[in-house]
Amino acid sequence: MKYDAEVKISLKKGMLNPEAATIQRALALLKYQVEETQTIKIIKFTMEGDGEELVRQKVDEMCQRLLCNPVIHNYEIGINPEE
């Protein structure tokens, strides 16, 4: 069965995020006041697997080994059967 996987990656609290800081400053210059800005990277792909839980485990392994750095990043995994 095929599954759609989505991984949302963000920096952990306390980590410097220059991209978010730049966005927040630019918004302030345009007279938009926002309290907190965060950037998130979203990676989507489709893969085959023998059940949602096994696919989730494989995607978690991908995150640990390649897609993010668990020391500085948080990540959320979404798995849905492909329609």
trRosetta pair geometry for C-beta under 8 A, 3 or more apart (Angstrom, degrees):
i j d omega theta_ij theta_ji phi_ij phi_ji
1 48 6.9 146 77 -150 32 72
1 49 6.8 -44 70 68 79 57
1 50 7.5 112 28 -109 92 31
1 51 7.8 81 46 -59 125 30
1 81 6.3 -38 163 -136 124 101
1 82 7.7 173 168 34 77 90
2 46 5.7 13 -179 178 111 108
2 47 7.2 168 -149 91 69 22
2 48 5.4 -47 -94 -92 63 68
2 81 7.5 98 85 -164 56 61
2 82 4.1 -23 103 24 103 136
3 46 6.9 167 83 -153 40 63
3 47 6.0 -22 60 66 87 70
3 48 7.5 134 13 -115 79 20
3 49 5.8 -26 7 32 125 112
3 52 6.6 142 -111 -110 143 66
3 55 4.7 35 47 -162 158 171
3 79 5.4 -1 174 -168 131 92
3 80 6.6 151 -162 76 78 34
3 81 5.8 -56 -106 -104 73 40
3 82 6.1 -148 -102 -23 16 86
4 44 7.0 -7 -175 -167 93 98
4 45 7.9 172 -153 94 54 30
4 46 5.5 -33 -99 -98 59 80
4 79 7.5 153 80 -155 52 43
4 80 4.9 -15 58 64 100 91
4 81 7.7 30 15 111 81 10
4 82 5.3 117 -33 -83 88 80
5 44 7.0 164 88 -151 56 50
5 45 5.5 -12 60 65 100 74
5 46 7.2 164 14 -98 79 26
5 47 6.1 4 -6 17 125 106
5 55 6.7 -147 -75 159 116 112
5 59 5.0 -170 -154 -97 143 142
5 77 6.9 -28 -162 -164 96 91
5 78 7.1 148 -160 82 46 58
5 79 5.6 -10 -105 -103 74 72
6 42 6.4 -12 -169 -168 96 98
6 43 7.3 157 -155 81 47 49
6 44 5.0 -10 -103 -102 78 83
6 77 7.5 145 80 -160 53 44
6 78 4.2 -7 58 58 102 108
6 79 8.0 -160 25 -67 69 35
7 42 7.2 157 80 -154 50 48
7 43 4.6 -9 57 58 102 98
7 44 7.8 -168 22 -73 66 39
7 59 6.5 -167 -69 176 113 114
7 62 7.8 -120 -59 94 155 114
7 63 6.1 -177 -143 -85 141 111
7 67 6.0 12 118 154 161 156
7 68 7.8 -151 158 -23 129 119
7 75 5.7 -5 -173 -172 96 117
7 76 7.2 159 -154 78 48 48
7 77 5.7 -13 -103 -104 76 68
7 78 7.8 -159 -70 24 33 72
8 40 5.4 -6 -170 179 96 122
8 41 7.5 152 -158 78 46 47
8 42 5.4 -15 -102 -101 70 78
8 75 6.5 160 80 -154 51 62
8 76 4.6 -2 52 51 104 98
8 78 7.6 48 -11 -8 99 105
9 40 6.7 147 70 -164 44 67
9 41 4.5 -18 61 62 103 98
9 42 7.7 -175 19 -78 74 31
9 43 7.1 31 -7 -2 113 104
9 63 7.8 179 -88 -139 109 105
9 67 6.7 -153 -66 145 141 99
9 68 4.7 -171 -131 -86 129 130
9 73 5.3 -11 -167 -170 96 132
9 74 7.5 159 -152 82 48 48
9 75 4.8 -15 -100 -101 70 96
10 38 6.1 20 -152 169 128 117
10 39 7.2 164 -128 90 82 48
10 40 4.7 -37 -78 -106 99 81
10 41 7.6 176 -72 20 48 69
10 73 6.7 141 75 -154 32 77
10 74 5.3 -16 66 60 86 94
10 75 7.5 162 21 -85 63 48
11 15 4.1 -127 174 77 115 131
11 16 7.9 -93 179 71 158 31
11 17 5.1 -165 35 -79 152 110
11 38 7.7 -148 44 -152 89 91
11 39 7.7 45 2 61 104 82
11 72 6.1 -31 -141 156 79 89
11 73 6.2 -62 -105 -103 39 61
11 74 7.6 33 119 15 11 83
12 15 5.2 92 61 -16 71 119
12 72 5.8 -136 15 -172 105 40
12 73 6.5 -147 -30 -105 84 9
12 74 5.5 116 -86 -31 71 92
15 72 5.2 102 -109 -163 148 95
16 21 8.0 -29 -172 -21 77 133
17 20 4.0 20 123 24 120 116
17 21 6.3 147 93 -20 69 87
17 37 7.9 -157 106 101 129 85
17 38 7.0 0 135 -132 172 56
17 39 6.2 175 -176 24 124 101
18 21 5.4 -56 -144 39 36 114
18 22 6.2 39 158 -23 68 104
19 22 5.9 -55 -151 33 29 111
19 23 6.6 28 152 -17 63 106
19 39 4.9 -6 99 -20 122 158
20 23 5.6 -53 -149 36 34 113
20 24 6.3 34 154 -20 66 106
20 37 4.2 169 -174 112 91 97
20 38 5.6 -5 -116 -111 145 23
20 39 4.9 -140 -65 -16 92 93
21 24 5.7 -54 -147 36 31 112
21 25 6.4 30 155 -17 65 105
21 37 7.3 169 -72 69 26 123
22 25 5.9 -54 -148 37 31 109
22 26 6.3 29 155 -18 65 108
23 26 5.8 -58 -147 38 29 110
23 27 6.3 31 155 -20 65 106
23 37 5.2 -173 86 178 111 152
23 39 7.3 136 0 -66 144 104
24 27 5.8 -53 -147 35 30 112
24 28 6.5 33 152 -21 63 104
24 34 6.1 -120 -128 71 84 111
24 36 8.0 -48 -99 -161 135 21
24 37 4.1 -149 -63 2 102 139
25 28 5.6 -54 -151 34 33 113
25 29 6.6 35 151 -20 65 103
26 29 5.6 -51 -151 33 35 113
26 30 6.6 24 152 -9 64 107
27 30 5.7 -63 -151 45 34 106
27 32 4.2 -71 179 75 92 110
27 33 7.7 162 130 -78 104 14
27 34 5.6 11 112 6 153 116
27 37 7.5 163 13 -76 140 137
28 31 7.6 46 -177 -78 34 17
28 32 6.9 -96 -77 67 29 59
28 33 6.7 56 -110 -99 75 56
28 34 7.9 -110 -61 27 77 78
34 37 5.9 74 110 -62 134 91
43 67 6.2 -122 32 -147 162 126
46 82 6.1 45 -140 -76 117 137
47 55 6.3 156 86 -142 110 107
47 58 7.2 -128 119 100 154 138
47 59 7.8 176 33 -70 144 95
49 52 7.7 113 96 -89 127 21
49 54 5.2 -177 176 95 117 103
49 55 3.7 173 46 -72 166 94
49 58 6.6 -153 -102 16 134 141
50 54 5.4 11 69 50 75 156
51 54 4.7 83 68 12 92 105
51 55 6.9 -162 94 -7 46 88
52 55 5.7 -59 -149 38 32 111
52 56 6.2 35 153 -23 67 106
52 79 5.2 141 -158 118 90 131
52 81 7.2 -73 -78 -56 104 85
53 56 5.5 -49 -147 34 33 115
53 57 6.5 36 152 -21 63 102
54 57 5.6 -50 -150 33 34 113
54 58 6.6 33 152 -18 64 103
55 58 5.7 -55 -151 36 34 111
55 59 6.3 32 153 -17 67 106
55 79 5.4 137 100 -142 117 140
56 59 5.8 -55 -146 38 31 109
56 60 6.3 35 152 -22 65 105
56 77 5.9 125 -146 121 83 138
56 79 5.1 -100 -74 -20 87 148
57 60 5.6 -51 -147 34 31 114
57 61 6.5 34 151 -20 63 103
58 61 5.6 -53 -152 34 33 113
58 62 6.5 39 148 -22 64 101
59 62 5.3 -47 -151 32 37 116
59 63 6.5 41 149 -22 65 100
59 77 5.2 133 111 -143 129 133
59 79 6.9 -170 8 -75 150 110
60 63 5.6 -50 -152 32 34 114
60 64 6.4 32 151 -17 65 106
60 77 6.2 -77 -71 -36 76 158
61 64 5.7 -54 -146 38 33 111
61 65 6.0 13 161 -6 68 115
62 65 6.2 -70 -140 47 24 99
62 66 5.8 -48 -174 45 65 105
62 67 5.5 49 136 -14 86 117
63 66 7.6 -86 -116 57 10 62
63 67 4.7 -54 -113 58 51 116
63 68 5.3 -6 -168 30 82 102
63 70 7.5 89 135 -68 94 95
63 75 5.2 -161 -154 85 141 162
63 77 7.1 -109 -34 -70 143 113
64 70 6.0 3 -122 -38 69 129
67 75 7.4 89 107 -116 116 159
68 73 4.0 -108 179 83 121 155
68 75 5.2 177 20 -53 161 133
69 72 5.0 23 94 36 113 93
69 73 5.4 111 61 4 62 108
70 73 6.4 -71 -99 60 25 83
70 75 7.9 -76 -100 8 71 111
